[in-house]
Amino acid sequence: MEELAIATTRLQLRQFRLGDVDDLHRLWNEPGVRKYLWDDRPVPRELVESIVERSVALFRELGFGLWAVLPKTADELFGFLRVLALSRTAKAGTDFRVWASPLEQGIRH
């Protein structure tokens, strides 16, 4: 399956790759992210790696999973979009999280 990607004027969204594990691990362990996403518990790299591996498999099998959110001009992960099925028969839902630092840099404008 060809890699899926979406671009806007300022952002690019693409499916996560195995090479994104370290960046996602860093993002999920940022204090402001970890506090709300992981109840302020440290996120082990092994857990992040298994989540990314599962996302890669989901894209291959079903065409959805975790999307990386990056500025269009750089390969700097600062958020993710999760598309998931709530059950085998349900329609897909979404969950969008972005780390505040890029927002402070004007990426939202």
N, CA, C and O atoms as CSV, one atom per row, in Angstrom:
chain,resi,resn,atom,element,x,y,z
A,1,MET,N,N,0.843,-1.182,0.000
A,1,MET,CA,C,0.000,0.000,0.000
A,1,MET,C,C,0.889,1.247,0.000
A,1,MET,O,O,1.867,1.322,0.744
A,2,GLU,N,N,0.552,2.182,-0.809
A,2,GLU,CA,C,1.284,3.454,-0.867
A,2,GLU,C,C,1.027,4.253,0.411
A,2,GLU,O,O,-0.075,4.233,0.959
A,3,GLU,N,N,2.064,4.958,0.875
A,3,GLU,CA,C,1.911,5.763,2.091
A,3,GLU,C,C,0.902,6.879,1.860
A,3,GLU,O,O,0.946,7.578,0.847
A,4,LEU,N,N,0.000,7.031,2.808
A,4,LEU,CA,C,-1.003,8.083,2.731
A,4,LEU,C,C,-0.454,9.357,3.347
A,4,LEU,O,O,0.240,9.307,4.363
A,5,ALA,N,N,-0.756,10.499,2.742
A,5,ALA,CA,C,-0.321,11.793,3.253
A,5,ALA,C,C,-1.336,12.861,2.857
A,5,ALA,O,O,-1.990,12.765,1.818
A,6,ILE,N,N,-1.453,13.871,3.699
A,6,ILE,CA,C,-2.335,15.013,3.456
A,6,ILE,C,C,-1.524,16.267,3.748
A,6,ILE,O,O,-0.772,16.297,4.723
A,7,ALA,N,N,-1.659,17.296,2.931
A,7,ALA,CA,C,-0.933,18.541,3.164
A,7,ALA,C,C,-1.898,19.714,3.145
A,7,ALA,O,O,-2.833,19.758,2.346
A,8,THR,N,N,-1.656,20.662,4.041
A,8,THR,CA,C,-2.357,21.937,4.032
A,8,THR,C,C,-1.306,23.006,3.749
A,8,THR,O,O,-0.160,22.688,3.431
A,9,THR,N,N,-1.690,24.245,3.861
A,9,THR,CA,C,-0.741,25.327,3.632
A,9,THR,C,C,0.442,25.251,4.582
A,9,THR,O,O,1.576,25.512,4.181
A,10,ARG,N,N,0.192,24.897,5.841
A,10,ARG,CA,C,1.254,24.908,6.848
A,10,ARG,C,C,1.610,23.542,7.416
A,10,ARG,O,O,2.670,23.393,8.024
A,11,LEU,N,N,0.762,22.553,7.236
A,11,LEU,CA,C,0.954,21.255,7.876
A,11,LEU,C,C,1.024,20.120,6.871
A,11,LEU,O,O,0.512,20.208,5.755
A,12,GLN,N,N,1.678,19.048,7.309
A,12,GLN,CA,C,1.601,17.794,6.582
A,12,GLN,C,C,1.180,16.713,7.575
A,12,GLN,O,O,1.652,16.679,8.711
A,13,LEU,N,N,0.307,15.854,7.141
A,13,LEU,CA,C,-0.120,14.712,7.930
A,13,LEU,C,C,0.252,13.479,7.128
A,13,LEU,O,O,-0.031,13.401,5.932
A,14,ARG,N,N,0.879,12.524,7.775
A,14,ARG,CA,C,1.230,11.279,7.098
A,14,ARG,C,C,1.131,10.156,8.110
A,14,ARG,O,O,1.213,10.375,9.318
A,15,GLN,N,N,0.955,8.967,7.602
A,15,GLN,CA,C,0.881,7.843,8.520
A,15,GLN,C,C,2.230,7.663,9.215
A,15,GLN,O,O,3.280,7.939,8.635
A,16,PHE,N,N,2.188,7.201,10.460
A,16,PHE,CA,C,3.420,6.987,11.198
A,16,PHE,C,C,4.252,5.908,10.540
A,16,PHE,O,O,3.731,4.979,9.923
A,17,ARG,N,N,5.563,6.054,10.688
A,17,ARG,CA,C,6.537,5.085,10.192
A,17,ARG,C,C,7.283,4.526,11.399
A,17,ARG,O,O,7.290,5.140,12.466
A,18,LEU,N,N,7.904,3.375,11.234
A,18,LEU,CA,C,8.685,2.790,12.322
A,18,LEU,C,C,9.802,3.739,12.761
A,18,LEU,O,O,10.184,3.739,13.931
A,19,GLY,N,N,10.324,4.539,11.848
A,19,GLY,CA,C,11.368,5.502,12.170
A,19,GLY,C,C,10.903,6.671,13.024
A,19,GLY,O,O,11.724,7.490,13.436
A,20,ASP,N,N,9.607,6.769,13.299
A,20,ASP,CA,C,9.061,7.862,14.114
A,20,ASP,C,C,9.017,7.533,15.603
A,20,ASP,O,O,8.630,8.379,16.409
A,21,VAL,N,N,9.403,6.331,15.975
A,21,VAL,CA,C,9.261,5.887,17.365
A,21,VAL,C,C,9.971,6.834,18.333
A,21,VAL,O,O,9.379,7.240,19.333
A,22,ASP,N,N,11.223,7.194,18.059
A,22,ASP,CA,C,11.954,8.058,18.998
A,22,ASP,C,C,11.319,9.434,19.124
A,22,ASP,O,O,11.239,9.977,20.225
A,23,ASP,N,N,10.866,10.005,18.012
A,23,ASP,CA,C,10.216,11.321,18.061
A,23,ASP,C,C,8.901,11.262,18.833
A,23,ASP,O,O,8.599,12.160,19.620
A,24,LEU,N,N,8.118,10.204,18.609
A,24,LEU,CA,C,6.853,10.069,19.323
A,24,LEU,C,C,7.104,9.793,20.802
A,24,LEU,O,O,6.373,10.297,21.656
A,25,HIS,N,N,8.109,9.015,21.110
A,25,HIS,CA,C,8.478,8.755,22.503
A,25,HIS,C,C,8.837,10.066,23.203
A,25,HIS,O,O,8.393,10.317,24.324
A,26,ARG,N,N,9.637,10.898,22.544
A,26,ARG,CA,C,10.004,12.205,23.102
A,26,ARG,C,C,8.755,13.060,23.317
A,26,ARG,O,O,8.586,13.661,24.378
A,27,LEU,N,N,7.878,13.115,22.304
A,27,LEU,CA,C,6.662,13.929,22.398
A,27,LEU,C,C,5.771,13.464,23.540
A,27,LEU,O,O,5.312,14.278,24.340
A,28,TRP,N,N,5.526,12.171,23.621
A,28,TRP,CA,C,4.630,11.648,24.657
A,28,TRP,C,C,5.209,11.780,26.057
A,28,TRP,O,O,4.468,11.692,27.036
A,29,ASN,N,N,6.526,11.990,26.174
A,29,ASN,CA,C,7.133,12.179,27.485
A,29,ASN,C,C,7.367,13.641,27.836
A,29,ASN,O,O,7.883,13.937,28.914
A,30,GLU,N,N,7.000,14.561,26.951
A,30,GLU,CA,C,7.024,15.981,27.303
A,30,GLU,C,C,6.040,16.175,28.456
A,30,GLU,O,O,4.920,15.668,28.390
A,31,PRO,N,N,6.429,16.903,29.521
A,31,PRO,CA,C,5.557,17.029,30.693
A,31,PRO,C,C,4.128,17.466,30.374
A,31,PRO,O,O,3.181,16.910,30.930
A,32,GLY,N,N,3.957,18.436,29.504
A,32,GLY,CA,C,2.620,18.925,29.183
A,32,GLY,C,C,1.780,17.946,28.383
A,32,GLY,O,O,0.551,18.011,28.421
A,33,VAL,N,N,2.414,17.056,27.673
A,33,VAL,CA,C,1.702,16.022,26.913
A,33,VAL,C,C,1.423,14.839,27.822
A,33,VAL,O,O,0.298,14.345,27.896
A,34,ARG,N,N,2.457,14.394,28.507
A,34,ARG,CA,C,2.335,13.216,29.376
A,34,ARG,C,C,1.265,13.427,30.442
A,34,ARG,O,O,0.537,12.495,30.784
A,35,LYS,N,N,1.169,14.639,30.965
A,35,LYS,CA,C,0.209,14.933,32.029
A,35,LYS,C,C,-1.222,14.611,31.606
A,35,LYS,O,O,-1.984,14.027,32.377
A,36,TYR,N,N,-1.581,14.988,30.397
A,36,TYR,CA,C,-2.966,14.828,29.955
A,36,TYR,C,C,-3.212,13.546,29.171
A,36,TYR,O,O,-4.320,13.008,29.186
A,37,LEU,N,N,-2.204,13.067,28.502
A,37,LEU,CA,C,-2.397,11.889,27.658
A,37,LEU,C,C,-2.115,10.589,28.400
A,37,LEU,O,O,-2.736,9.560,28.133
A,38,TRP,N,N,-1.173,10.648,29.333
A,38,TRP,CA,C,-0.736,9.428,30.024
A,38,TRP,C,C,-0.852,9.563,31.543
A,38,TRP,O,O,-0.147,8.861,32.268
A,39,ASP,N,N,-1.715,10.437,32.040
A,39,ASP,CA,C,-1.900,10.633,33.485
A,39,ASP,C,C,-0.580,10.894,34.196
A,39,ASP,O,O,-0.375,10.474,35.335
A,40,ASP,N,N,0.317,11.599,33.497
A,40,ASP,CA,C,1.617,12.020,34.016
A,40,ASP,C,C,2.559,10.853,34.345
A,40,ASP,O,O,3.510,11.017,35.110
A,41,ARG,N,N,2.294,9.694,33.773
A,41,ARG,CA,C,3.202,8.550,33.951
A,41,ARG,C,C,4.206,8.523,32.805
A,41,ARG,O,O,3.826,8.783,31.663
A,42,PRO,N,N,5.477,8.219,33.070
A,42,PRO,CA,C,6.456,8.080,31.989
A,42,PRO,C,C,6.018,6.993,30.999
A,42,PRO,O,O,5.479,5.958,31.390
A,43,VAL,N,N,6.257,7.248,29.733
A,43,VAL,CA,C,5.851,6.317,28.680
A,43,VAL,C,C,7.099,5.571,28.206
A,43,VAL,O,O,8.007,6.188,27.648
A,44,PRO,N,N,7.158,4.252,28.421
A,44,PRO,CA,C,8.334,3.495,27.990
A,44,PRO,C,C,8.456,3.451,26.459
A,44,PRO,O,O,7.452,3.375,25.751
A,45,ARG,N,N,9.676,3.499,25.972
A,45,ARG,CA,C,9.919,3.438,24.536
A,45,ARG,C,C,9.316,2.168,23.931
A,45,ARG,O,O,8.799,2.200,22.814
A,46,GLU,N,N,9.378,1.066,24.652
A,46,GLU,CA,C,8.844,-0.204,24.150
A,46,GLU,C,C,7.342,-0.101,23.878
A,46,GLU,O,O,6.842,-0.683,22.915
A,47,LEU,N,N,6.624,0.639,24.727
A,47,LEU,CA,C,5.186,0.829,24.514
A,47,LEU,C,C,4.939,1.653,23.253
A,47,LEU,O,O,4.079,1.317,22.439
A,48,VAL,N,N,5.700,2.734,23.101
A,48,VAL,CA,C,5.559,3.585,21.910
A,48,VAL,C,C,5.856,2.764,20.658
A,48,VAL,O,O,5.133,2.855,19.665
A,49,GLU,N,N,6.904,1.974,20.705
A,49,GLU,CA,C,7.270,1.145,19.557
A,49,GLU,C,C,6.153,0.165,19.204
A,49,GLU,O,O,5.858,-0.030,18.025
A,50,SER,N,N,5.532,-0.448,20.199
A,50,SER,CA,C,4.445,-1.388,19.910
A,50,SER,C,C,3.219,-0.672,19.342
A,50,SER,O,O,2.522,-1.224,18.490
A,51,ILE,N,N,2.950,0.540,19.802
A,51,ILE,CA,C,1.816,1.313,19.283
A,51,ILE,C,C,2.061,1.701,17.830
A,51,ILE,O,O,1.159,1.592,16.999
A,52,VAL,N,N,3.279,2.154,17.516
A,52,VAL,CA,C,3.601,2.525,16.139
A,52,VAL,C,C,3.568,1.291,15.239
A,52,VAL,O,O,3.059,1.363,14.121
A,53,GLU,N,N,4.097,0.171,15.701
A,53,GLU,CA,C,4.046,-1.070,14.914
A,53,GLU,C,C,2.608,-1.463,14.623
A,53,GLU,O,O,2.284,-1.867,13.506
A,54,ARG,N,N,1.748,-1.347,15.620
A,54,ARG,CA,C,0.319,-1.668,15.427
A,54,ARG,C,C,-0.323,-0.711,14.433
A,54,ARG,O,O,-1.140,-1.125,13.610
A,55,SER,N,N,0.040,0.564,14.502
A,55,SER,CA,C,-0.502,1.542,13.562
A,55,SER,C,C,-0.081,1.225,12.128
A,55,SER,O,O,-0.892,1.293,11.204
A,56,VAL,N,N,1.184,0.881,11.953
A,56,VAL,CA,C,1.678,0.513,10.616
A,56,VAL,C,C,0.887,-0.688,10.092
A,56,VAL,O,O,0.491,-0.713,8.927
A,57,ALA,N,N,0.661,-1.677,10.951
A,57,ALA,CA,C,-0.115,-2.855,10.550
A,57,ALA,C,C,-1.564,-2.490,10.239
A,57,ALA,O,O,-2.139,-3.012,9.284
A,58,LEU,N,N,-2.163,-1.599,11.033
A,58,LEU,CA,C,-3.544,-1.181,10.778
A,58,LEU,C,C,-3.674,-0.474,9.428
A,58,LEU,O,O,-4.634,-0.708,8.694
A,59,PHE,N,N,-2.713,0.386,9.100
A,59,PHE,CA,C,-2.753,1.033,7.792
A,59,PHE,C,C,-2.678,-0.001,6.681
A,59,PHE,O,O,-3.390,0.089,5.681
A,60,ARG,N,N,-1.814,-0.975,6.869
A,60,ARG,CA,C,-1.664,-2.015,5.849
A,60,ARG,C,C,-2.941,-2.846,5.708
A,60,ARG,O,O,-3.344,-3.185,4.595
A,61,GLU,N,N,-3.572,-3.172,6.830
A,61,GLU,CA,C,-4.739,-4.049,6.833
A,61,GLU,C,C,-6.054,-3.322,6.563
A,61,GLU,O,O,-6.898,-3.814,5.813
A,62,LEU,N,N,-6.229,-2.137,7.183
A,62,LEU,CA,C,-7.536,-1.476,7.159
A,62,LEU,C,C,-7.529,-0.053,6.610
A,62,LEU,O,O,-8.589,0.524,6.368
A,63,GLY,N,N,-6.331,0.518,6.410
A,63,GLY,CA,C,-6.257,1.859,5.838
A,63,GLY,C,C,-6.398,2.987,6.834
A,63,GLY,O,O,-6.637,4.126,6.433
A,64,PHE,N,N,-6.258,2.706,8.133
A,64,PHE,CA,C,-6.273,3.789,9.116
A,64,PHE,C,C,-5.380,3.445,10.286
A,64,PHE,O,O,-4.980,2.293,10.459
A,65,GLY,N,N,-5.064,4.465,11.104
A,65,GLY,CA,C,-4.186,4.303,12.254
A,65,GLY,C,C,-3.745,5.674,12.742
A,65,GLY,O,O,-4.520,6.629,12.683
A,66,LEU,N,N,-2.510,5.784,13.225
A,66,LEU,CA,C,-1.971,7.052,13.703
A,66,LEU,C,C,-1.379,7.861,12.558
A,66,LEU,O,O,-0.630,7.334,11.734
A,67,TRP,N,N,-1.718,9.136,12.515
A,67,TRP,CA,C,-1.152,10.074,11.551
A,67,TRP,C,C,-0.174,10.984,12.284
A,67,TRP,O,O,-0.491,11.491,13.360
A,68,ALA,N,N,0.995,11.192,11.724
A,68,ALA,CA,C,1.956,12.137,12.259
A,68,ALA,C,C,1.591,13.532,11.766
A,68,ALA,O,O,1.236,13.704,10.600
A,69,VAL,N,N,1.675,14.526,12.643
A,69,VAL,CA,C,1.414,15.922,12.282
A,69,VAL,C,C,2.740,16.665,12.357
A,69,VAL,O,O,3.389,16.695,13.403
A,70,LEU,N,N,3.139,17.268,11.226
A,70,LEU,CA,C,4.425,17.957,11.115
A,70,LEU,C,C,4.225,19.277,10.394
A,70,LEU,O,O,3.290,19.414,9.604
A,71,PRO,N,N,5.100,20.262,10.655
A,71,PRO,CA,C,5.044,21.480,9.839
A,71,PRO,C,C,5.430,21.115,8.412
A,71,PRO,O,O,6.254,20.227,8.193
A,72,LYS,N,N,4.842,21.791,7.459
A,72,LYS,CA,C,5.089,21.455,6.056
A,72,LYS,C,C,6.545,21.670,5.658
A,72,LYS,O,O,7.037,21.018,4.738
A,73,THR,N,N,7.228,22.563,6.333
A,73,THR,CA,C,8.593,22.917,5.939
A,73,THR,C,C,9.670,22.144,6.685
A,73,THR,O,O,10.856,22.373,6.444
A,74,ALA,N,N,9.298,21.231,7.585
A,74,ALA,CA,C,10.300,20.496,8.361
A,74,ALA,C,C,9.774,19.110,8.709
A,74,ALA,O,O,8.573,18.850,8.631
A,75,ASP,N,N,10.677,18.238,9.089
A,75,ASP,CA,C,10.300,16.893,9.498
A,75,ASP,C,C,10.371,16.801,11.023
A,75,ASP,O,O,11.086,15.967,11.577
A,76,GLU,N,N,9.609,17.681,11.692
A,76,GLU,CA,C,9.634,17.808,13.145
A,76,GLU,C,C,8.253,17.457,13.698
A,76,GLU,O,O,7.339,18.280,13.663
A,77,LEU,N,N,8.109,16.259,14.197
A,77,LEU,CA,C,6.844,15.789,14.735
A,77,LEU,C,C,6.399,16.658,15.899
A,77,LEU,O,O,7.169,16.893,16.831
A,78,PHE,N,N,5.149,17.140,15.851
A,78,PHE,CA,C,4.641,17.870,17.014
A,78,PHE,C,C,3.223,17.492,17.372
A,78,PHE,O,O,2.616,18.127,18.234
A,79,GLY,N,N,2.689,16.489,16.742
A,79,GLY,CA,C,1.353,16.055,17.114
A,79,GLY,C,C,0.981,14.787,16.398
A,79,GLY,O,O,1.749,14.250,15.601
A,80,PHE,N,N,-0.214,14.316,16.696
A,80,PHE,CA,C,-0.708,13.126,16.013
A,80,PHE,C,C,-2.220,13.180,15.923
A,80,PHE,O,O,-2.894,13.847,16.707
A,81,LEU,N,N,-2.711,12.476,14.970
A,81,LEU,CA,C,-4.141,12.315,14.759
A,81,LEU,C,C,-4.386,10.822,14.747
A,81,LEU,O,O,-3.725,10.080,14.019
A,82,ARG,N,N,-5.324,10.389,15.543
A,82,ARG,CA,C,-5.625,8.963,15.614
A,82,ARG,C,C,-6.987,8.717,14.972
A,82,ARG,O,O,-7.988,9.323,15.355
A,83,VAL,N,N,-7.008,7.835,14.010
A,83,VAL,CA,C,-8.257,7.400,13.397
A,83,VAL,C,C,-8.432,5.942,13.787
A,83,VAL,O,O,-7.565,5.114,13.510
A,84,LEU,N,N,-9.537,5.630,14.421
A,84,LEU,CA,C,-9.747,4.278,14.899
A,84,LEU,C,C,-11.194,3.868,14.750
A,84,LEU,O,O,-12.096,4.705,14.718
A,85,ALA,N,N,-11.397,2.584,14.659
A,85,ALA,CA,C,-12.753,2.034,14.662
A,85,ALA,C,C,-13.095,1.704,16.106
A,85,ALA,O,O,-12.298,1.078,16.806
A,86,LEU,N,N,-14.261,2.115,16.550
A,86,LEU,CA,C,-14.662,1.854,17.921
A,86,LEU,C,C,-15.059,0.397,18.117
A,86,LEU,O,O,-15.001,-0.126,19.230
A,87,SER,N,N,-15.460,-0.252,17.035
A,87,SER,CA,C,-15.725,-1.691,17.024
A,87,SER,C,C,-15.608,-2.156,15.579
A,87,SER,O,O,-15.440,-1.335,14.677
A,88,ARG,N,N,-15.692,-3.427,15.357
A,88,ARG,CA,C,-15.551,-3.953,13.986
A,88,ARG,C,C,-16.673,-3.473,13.072
A,88,ARG,O,O,-16.498,-3.434,11.854
A,89,THR,N,N,-17.813,-3.110,13.632
A,89,THR,CA,C,-18.946,-2.679,12.817
A,89,THR,C,C,-19.181,-1.172,12.857
A,89,THR,O,O,-19.994,-0.650,12.094
A,90,ALA,N,N,-18.471,-0.470,13.747
A,90,ALA,CA,C,-18.687,0.974,13.897
A,90,ALA,C,C,-17.904,1.754,12.854
A,90,ALA,O,O,-16.925,1.265,12.291
A,91,LYS,N,N,-18.351,2.964,12.612
A,91,LYS,CA,C,-17.592,3.876,11.772
A,91,LYS,C,C,-16.360,4.343,12.535
A,91,LYS,O,O,-16.312,4.254,13.762
A,92,ALA,N,N,-15.374,4.836,11.811
A,92,ALA,CA,C,-14.141,5.302,12.441
A,92,ALA,C,C,-14.376,6.608,13.189
A,92,ALA,O,O,-15.223,7.412,12.798
A,93,GLY,N,N,-13.626,6.817,14.263
A,93,GLY,CA,C,-13.640,8.052,15.019
A,93,GLY,C,C,-12.255,8.672,14.964
A,93,GLY,O,O,-11.315,8.046,14.474
A,94,THR,N,N,-12.117,9.895,15.462
A,94,THR,CA,C,-10.817,10.560,15.442
A,94,THR,C,C,-10.484,11.134,16.812
A,94,THR,O,O,-11.363,11.371,17.640
A,95,ASP,N,N,-9.208,11.348,17.026
A,95,ASP,CA,C,-8.674,11.945,18.244
A,95,ASP,C,C,-7.449,12.735,17.805
A,95,ASP,O,O,-6.539,12.165,17.203
A,96,PHE,N,N,-7.402,14.041,18.094
A,96,PHE,CA,C,-6.322,14.896,17.597
A,96,PHE,C,C,-5.594,15.522,18.771
A,96,PHE,O,O,-6.222,16.125,19.641
A,97,ARG,N,N,-4.269,15.384,18.806
A,97,ARG,CA,C,-3.462,15.976,19.869
A,97,ARG,C,C,-2.281,16.695,19.246
A,97,ARG,O,O,-1.624,16.160,18.353
A,98,VAL,N,N,-2.007,17.903,19.712
A,98,VAL,CA,C,-0.859,18.677,19.235
A,98,VAL,C,C,-0.143,19.251,20.439
A,98,VAL,O,O,-0.779,19.776,21.353
A,99,TRP,N,N,1.172,19.155,20.446
A,99,TRP,CA,C,1.989,19.747,21.497
A,99,TRP,C,C,1.953,21.258,21.339
A,99,TRP,O,O,1.959,21.747,20.209
A,100,ALA,N,N,1.916,22.005,22.415
A,100,ALA,CA,C,1.706,23.454,22.400
A,100,ALA,C,C,2.844,24.243,21.757
A,100,ALA,O,O,2.593,25.308,21.193
A,101,SER,N,N,4.069,23.767,21.818
A,101,SER,CA,C,5.204,24.544,21.327
A,101,SER,C,C,5.011,25.043,19.891
A,101,SER,O,O,5.235,26.228,19.645
A,102,PRO,N,N,4.611,24.208,18.937
A,102,PRO,CA,C,4.396,24.716,17.578
A,102,PRO,C,C,3.283,25.752,17.514
A,102,PRO,O,O,3.332,26.673,16.699
A,103,LEU,N,N,2.277,25.602,18.374
A,103,LEU,CA,C,1.193,26.576,18.376
A,103,LEU,C,C,1.717,27.932,18.820
A,103,LEU,O,O,1.290,28.966,18.305
A,104,GLU,N,N,2.638,27.930,19.770
A,104,GLU,CA,C,3.233,29.167,20.231
A,104,GLU,C,C,4.097,29.816,19.147
A,104,GLU,O,O,4.345,31.021,19.181
A,105,GLN,N,N,4.548,29.012,18.195
A,105,GLN,CA,C,5.372,29.525,17.096
A,105,GLN,C,C,4.519,30.031,15.927
A,105,GLN,O,O,5.058,30.400,14.884
A,106,GLY,N,N,3.211,30.048,16.096
A,106,GLY,CA,C,2.341,30.597,15.069
A,106,GLY,C,C,1.873,29.617,14.018
A,106,GLY,O,O,1.364,30.041,12.980
A,107,ILE,N,N,2.021,28.328,14.242
A,107,ILE,CA,C,1.627,27.350,13.241
A,107,ILE,C,C,0.106,27.323,13.053
A,107,ILE,O,O,-0.381,26.899,12.005
A,108,ARG,N,N,-0.633,27.769,14.051
A,108,ARG,CA,C,-2.088,27.743,13.939
A,108,ARG,C,C,-2.642,28.918,13.164
A,108,ARG,O,O,-3.828,28.923,12.835
A,109,HIS,N,N,-1.823,29.917,12.859
A,109,HIS,CA,C,-2.310,31.124,12.189
A,109,HIS,C,C,-2.221,30.996,10.686
A,109,HIS,O,O,-2.590,31.923,9.965
